[in-house]
């Protein structure tokens, strides 16, 4: 069992532990506090996804307190979001909350004997803890992904993980709860396709141009999502997982832009959104203090 305590997380608990806030653990994992209740999203604590062939950069924050949460929300079955070893280690001490409508995902949870499972109906407001509600939407076509807002009467978090919803699906969240305080929205994706193209040396420029086109496509998609959700603060999601093949600077890894690069792209193409976009890395956090959001960036 993990024994140590992360200094930044300890400070976060001291400031926001009985109020409302969000601590970024890395990749797609955040710890949100709603009136003192701890809700953990997509934690990867004990397992090594994809046979340890990928690396989180920066490394995820792992802390003994992650075994002392009230609920864990798991967005989908992919291993960089779904840590079965950790869920089983909780041994029913926290609610494991998933959006329904995905039979293979639910079956896998049950086959692994994950305890205290709460399945919420898609597009239905459900009270997952006293005073804490959740509303989730599954991907329109792929049968895998889901996104959700979790909120109480003072704080609302959107967790988009790597689910790229269409505008009509995103608009559903605006009709449900309070205004979103913090939105974790994907902007980057690992694009295999351009780098698997069989191109001769004279066509390598096409391969890179196709990679650049997809990078821009996903960043523009994220900017559109920000305009629809209209959060007070947006955390860029999706650039903390790299292919661990001995070359951190491979074409595939370089194509996954950093949160800072997305922020710079926002300034260039959508400057009116720049004040909302807040690049965060593992160990950074924000919280609601006297109706205002405070932000702490680790140095």
GIQUILIN-V924493 format. One record per residue. RES is the residue in one small letter. PSI is psi in whole degrees, -180 to 180 (NA if undefined). NEAR is the number of other ideal C-beta (glycine too) atoms within 10 Angstrom. D_CENTER is the distance of its C-alpha to the mean C-alpha in Angstrom with 1 decimal. Layout:
BEGIN
res:RES psi:PSI near:NEAR d_center:D_CENTER
res:RES psi:PSI near:NEAR d_center:D_CENTER
END
This chain:
BEGIN
res:x psi:144 near:6 d_center:24.6
res:x psi:133 near:14 d_center:22.6
res:x psi:-27 near:6 d_center:24.9
res:x psi:168 near:8 d_center:23.8
res:x psi:128 near:11 d_center:22.2
res:x psi:128 near:19 d_center:20.0
res:x psi:-42 near:11 d_center:21.9
res:x psi:-39 near:17 d_center:19.2
res:x psi:-38 near:20 d_center:17.6
res:x psi:-42 near:12 d_center:21.1
res:x psi:-41 near:16 d_center:21.7
res:x psi:-45 near:24 d_center:18.6
res:x psi:-39 near:20 d_center:20.1
res:x psi:-39 near:9 d_center:23.5
res:x psi:-44 near:14 d_center:22.5
res:x psi:5 near:23 d_center:20.0
res:x psi:-26 near:15 d_center:20.5
res:x psi:9 near:11 d_center:22.7
res:x psi:-120 near:16 d_center:21.3
res:x psi:133 near:25 d_center:17.9
res:x psi:177 near:25 d_center:15.1
res:x psi:130 near:29 d_center:11.6
res:x psi:128 near:28 d_center:11.4
res:x psi:113 near:28 d_center:9.0
res:x psi:-18 near:28 d_center:9.6
res:x psi:155 near:22 d_center:8.3
res:x psi:-114 near:26 d_center:6.5
res:x psi:17 near:27 d_center:3.0
res:x psi:124 near:27 d_center:5.3
res:x psi:151 near:25 d_center:6.7
res:x psi:117 near:23 d_center:10.2
res:x psi:144 near:28 d_center:11.5
res:x psi:129 near:26 d_center:15.3
res:x psi:101 near:27 d_center:17.2
res:x psi:38 near:15 d_center:20.9
res:x psi:-11 near:13 d_center:20.8
res:x psi:133 near:19 d_center:18.8
res:x psi:123 near:20 d_center:15.9
res:x psi:122 near:25 d_center:12.9
res:x psi:130 near:26 d_center:10.4
res:x psi:131 near:24 d_center:7.1
res:x psi:54 near:24 d_center:6.9
res:x psi:144 near:28 d_center:9.4
res:x psi:103 near:23 d_center:11.5
res:x psi:-45 near:21 d_center:14.6
res:x psi:-28 near:17 d_center:17.8
res:x psi:166 near:16 d_center:17.4
res:x psi:100 near:13 d_center:17.6
res:x psi:145 near:18 d_center:15.7
res:x psi:49 near:13 d_center:18.1
res:x psi:33 near:7 d_center:21.2
res:x psi:28 near:9 d_center:19.9
res:x psi:-4 near:10 d_center:20.3
res:x psi:154 near:18 d_center:17.0
res:x psi:136 near:17 d_center:16.2
res:x psi:129 near:19 d_center:13.3
res:x psi:119 near:19 d_center:14.5
res:x psi:165 near:13 d_center:14.6
res:x psi:147 near:12 d_center:14.8
res:x psi:147 near:20 d_center:12.3
res:x psi:124 near:23 d_center:13.9
res:x psi:133 near:19 d_center:15.7
res:x psi:147 near:22 d_center:18.0
res:x psi:-26 near:13 d_center:20.5
res:x psi:-14 near:17 d_center:19.3
res:x psi:-10 near:23 d_center:16.2
res:x psi:7 near:17 d_center:19.0
res:x psi:48 near:12 d_center:20.0
res:x psi:163 near:19 d_center:17.4
res:x psi:-31 near:18 d_center:18.3
res:x psi:151 near:22 d_center:15.6
res:x psi:123 near:25 d_center:12.8
res:x psi:123 near:27 d_center:10.6
res:x psi:122 near:25 d_center:10.0
res:x psi:-40 near:25 d_center:8.6
res:x psi:179 near:24 d_center:11.0
res:x psi:-9 near:18 d_center:13.6
res:x psi:143 near:16 d_center:12.6
res:x psi:-20 near:14 d_center:13.3
res:x psi:7 near:21 d_center:10.4
res:x psi:-19 near:21 d_center:8.5
res:x psi:96 near:22 d_center:11.8
res:x psi:92 near:21 d_center:14.1
res:x psi:-40 near:18 d_center:17.3
res:x psi:-43 near:12 d_center:19.3
res:x psi:-45 near:20 d_center:17.3
res:x psi:-39 near:24 d_center:17.3
res:x psi:-35 near:15 d_center:21.1
res:x psi:-26 near:14 d_center:21.7
res:x psi:-27 near:21 d_center:20.7
res:x psi:42 near:11 d_center:23.8
res:x psi:5 near:11 d_center:23.2
res:x psi:-13 near:12 d_center:22.8
res:x psi:152 near:21 d_center:19.5
res:x psi:135 near:18 d_center:18.6
res:x psi:113 near:19 d_center:16.4
res:x psi:127 near:24 d_center:15.0
res:x psi:150 near:24 d_center:14.2
res:x psi:133 near:26 d_center:15.0
res:x psi:-167 near:16 d_center:18.3
res:x psi:7 near:18 d_center:20.0
res:x psi:90 near:21 d_center:19.1
res:x psi:-40 near:9 d_center:22.1
res:x psi:-36 near:10 d_center:21.4
res:x psi:-49 near:23 d_center:18.1
res:x psi:-41 near:15 d_center:20.0
res:x psi:-41 near:11 d_center:22.9
res:x psi:-42 near:14 d_center:21.1
res:x psi:-45 near:20 d_center:19.9
res:x psi:-39 near:10 d_center:23.5
res:x psi:-29 near:9 d_center:25.1
res:x psi:6 near:12 d_center:23.3
res:x psi:39 near:10 d_center:24.7
res:x psi:126 near:19 d_center:21.5
res:x psi:159 near:14 d_center:23.0
res:x psi:45 near:15 d_center:22.4
res:x psi:130 near:16 d_center:20.4
res:x psi:115 near:16 d_center:19.7
res:x psi:118 near:16 d_center:19.2
res:x psi:140 near:22 d_center:18.7
res:x psi:138 near:12 d_center:20.3
res:x psi:143 near:16 d_center:18.4
res:x psi:38 near:15 d_center:19.1
res:x psi:127 near:12 d_center:20.7
res:x psi:126 near:14 d_center:20.2
res:x psi:134 near:16 d_center:20.3
res:x psi:110 near:10 d_center:20.9
res:x psi:-26 near:20 d_center:18.9
res:x psi:163 near:20 d_center:20.4
res:x psi:117 near:9 d_center:23.4
res:x psi:2 near:14 d_center:22.6
res:x psi:124 near:20 d_center:18.8
res:x psi:159 near:19 d_center:18.0
res:x psi:144 near:25 d_center:15.4
res:x psi:122 near:24 d_center:15.6
res:x psi:152 near:25 d_center:13.8
res:x psi:129 near:21 d_center:14.5
res:x psi:160 near:24 d_center:14.7
res:x psi:146 near:18 d_center:15.0
res:x psi:-30 near:12 d_center:18.5
res:x psi:-28 near:8 d_center:19.9
res:x psi:-13 near:11 d_center:18.1
res:x psi:13 near:13 d_center:18.2
res:x psi:-54 near:16 d_center:15.0
res:x psi:158 near:24 d_center:11.8
res:x psi:155 near:25 d_center:10.9
res:x psi:160 near:28 d_center:9.1
res:x psi:154 near:27 d_center:10.3
res:x psi:141 near:24 d_center:11.6
res:x psi:136 near:25 d_center:12.8
res:x psi:156 near:25 d_center:15.7
res:x psi:-160 near:19 d_center:19.1
res:x psi:-3 near:13 d_center:22.0
res:x psi:-12 near:14 d_center:20.8
res:x psi:136 near:24 d_center:17.1
res:x psi:130 near:26 d_center:14.4
res:x psi:131 near:26 d_center:10.6
res:x psi:127 near:24 d_center:8.8
res:x psi:106 near:28 d_center:5.4
res:x psi:-9 near:28 d_center:5.7
res:x psi:-122 near:27 d_center:3.5
res:x psi:36 near:24 d_center:6.9
res:x psi:111 near:23 d_center:9.1
res:x psi:91 near:23 d_center:11.8
res:x psi:151 near:23 d_center:13.8
res:x psi:158 near:13 d_center:17.3
res:x psi:-42 near:11 d_center:18.5
res:x psi:-33 near:9 d_center:20.5
res:x psi:-42 near:17 d_center:17.5
res:x psi:-36 near:21 d_center:15.5
res:x psi:-23 near:12 d_center:18.8
res:x psi:-33 near:14 d_center:18.9
res:x psi:-30 near:23 d_center:16.4
res:x psi:-17 near:13 d_center:18.9
res:x psi:1 near:7 d_center:21.6
res:x psi:-68 near:16 d_center:20.2
res:x psi:-159 near:18 d_center:19.3
res:x psi:176 near:12 d_center:19.8
res:x psi:141 near:11 d_center:18.6
res:x psi:125 near:20 d_center:14.9
res:x psi:-52 near:22 d_center:14.8
res:x psi:125 near:27 d_center:11.3
res:x psi:121 near:25 d_center:9.2
res:x psi:104 near:26 d_center:5.7
res:x psi:132 near:29 d_center:7.1
res:x psi:143 near:22 d_center:7.5
res:x psi:-12 near:31 d_center:10.9
res:x psi:149 near:23 d_center:11.8
res:x psi:147 near:19 d_center:12.7
res:x psi:112 near:16 d_center:15.1
res:x psi:100 near:20 d_center:18.3
res:x psi:-40 near:9 d_center:20.9
res:x psi:-52 near:10 d_center:23.4
res:x psi:-31 near:20 d_center:25.0
res:x psi:-4 near:16 d_center:25.5
res:x psi:0 near:10 d_center:27.2
res:x psi:135 near:12 d_center:29.7
res:x psi:96 near:6 d_center:33.3
res:x psi:139 near:15 d_center:34.6
res:x psi:174 near:7 d_center:37.7
res:x psi:-32 near:6 d_center:37.8
res:x psi:-9 near:7 d_center:39.0
res:x psi:5 near:10 d_center:35.8
res:x psi:-31 near:12 d_center:33.2
res:x psi:-37 near:10 d_center:32.8
res:x psi:-43 near:13 d_center:31.8
res:x psi:-47 near:17 d_center:29.1
res:x psi:-36 near:14 d_center:27.5
res:x psi:-39 near:10 d_center:28.0
res:x psi:-39 near:16 d_center:26.2
res:x psi:-45 near:19 d_center:23.2
res:x psi:-37 near:13 d_center:23.3
res:x psi:-42 near:11 d_center:23.6
res:x psi:-38 near:14 d_center:20.3
res:x psi:-49 near:22 d_center:18.5
res:x psi:-39 near:13 d_center:20.0
res:x psi:-47 near:13 d_center:19.3
res:x psi:-34 near:19 d_center:15.5
res:x psi:-39 near:21 d_center:15.7
res:x psi:-37 near:14 d_center:18.1
res:x psi:-41 near:17 d_center:16.0
res:x psi:-43 near:26 d_center:13.3
res:x psi:-39 near:18 d_center:16.2
res:x psi:-41 near:15 d_center:17.5
res:x psi:-38 near:23 d_center:14.3
res:x psi:-44 near:20 d_center:14.7
res:x psi:-35 near:14 d_center:18.3
res:x psi:-48 near:17 d_center:17.9
res:x psi:-29 near:20 d_center:15.4
res:x psi:54 near:12 d_center:17.3
res:x psi:164 near:23 d_center:15.1
res:x psi:-33 near:17 d_center:16.8
res:x psi:139 near:18 d_center:14.1
res:x psi:130 near:30 d_center:11.4
res:x psi:120 near:25 d_center:8.9
res:x psi:128 near:26 d_center:8.8
res:x psi:145 near:26 d_center:5.9
res:x psi:9 near:24 d_center:7.3
res:x psi:22 near:23 d_center:10.4
res:x psi:8 near:24 d_center:10.5
res:x psi:120 near:22 d_center:11.9
res:x psi:151 near:19 d_center:15.6
res:x psi:120 near:17 d_center:18.6
res:x psi:75 near:15 d_center:20.7
res:x psi:18 near:12 d_center:24.1
res:x psi:-6 near:6 d_center:25.9
res:x psi:91 near:12 d_center:25.3
res:x psi:-21 near:12 d_center:22.3
res:x psi:28 near:7 d_center:23.8
res:x psi:162 near:13 d_center:24.2
res:x psi:-39 near:14 d_center:23.9
res:x psi:-46 near:17 d_center:20.8
res:x psi:-40 near:18 d_center:19.0
res:x psi:-30 near:13 d_center:20.5
res:x psi:-18 near:18 d_center:19.3
res:x psi:101 near:21 d_center:15.7
res:x psi:150 near:21 d_center:15.9
res:x psi:163 near:15 d_center:14.7
res:x psi:-34 near:21 d_center:13.1
res:x psi:-42 near:12 d_center:16.7
res:x psi:-37 near:17 d_center:18.0
res:x psi:-40 near:25 d_center:15.8
res:x psi:-43 near:19 d_center:17.1
res:x psi:-38 near:15 d_center:20.6
res:x psi:-38 near:20 d_center:20.2
res:x psi:-44 near:24 d_center:19.4
res:x psi:-40 near:12 d_center:22.5
res:x psi:-38 near:9 d_center:24.6
res:x psi:-22 near:12 d_center:23.7
res:x psi:64 near:18 d_center:22.4
res:x psi:-24 near:9 d_center:23.8
res:x psi:-16 near:8 d_center:23.6
res:x psi:-5 near:16 d_center:19.8
res:x psi:-33 near:13 d_center:19.9
res:x psi:-18 near:11 d_center:20.3
res:x psi:-37 near:17 d_center:17.0
res:x psi:125 near:24 d_center:14.8
res:x psi:96 near:21 d_center:14.1
res:x psi:126 near:18 d_center:13.1
res:x psi:151 near:25 d_center:11.7
res:x psi:171 near:18 d_center:11.9
res:x psi:127 near:21 d_center:11.7
res:x psi:-11 near:23 d_center:14.2
res:x psi:157 near:22 d_center:13.9
res:x psi:167 near:25 d_center:13.7
res:x psi:164 near:24 d_center:14.9
res:x psi:163 near:23 d_center:16.9
res:x psi:118 near:21 d_center:19.3
res:x psi:115 near:13 d_center:22.9
res:x psi:51 near:6 d_center:25.8
res:x psi:-1 near:6 d_center:23.9
res:x psi:151 near:8 d_center:22.5
res:x psi:123 near:18 d_center:19.1
res:x psi:148 near:13 d_center:19.8
res:x psi:134 near:12 d_center:17.7
res:x psi:118 near:18 d_center:18.3
res:x psi:122 near:13 d_center:17.7
res:x psi:146 near:15 d_center:18.9
res:x psi:NA near:4 d_center:21.9
END
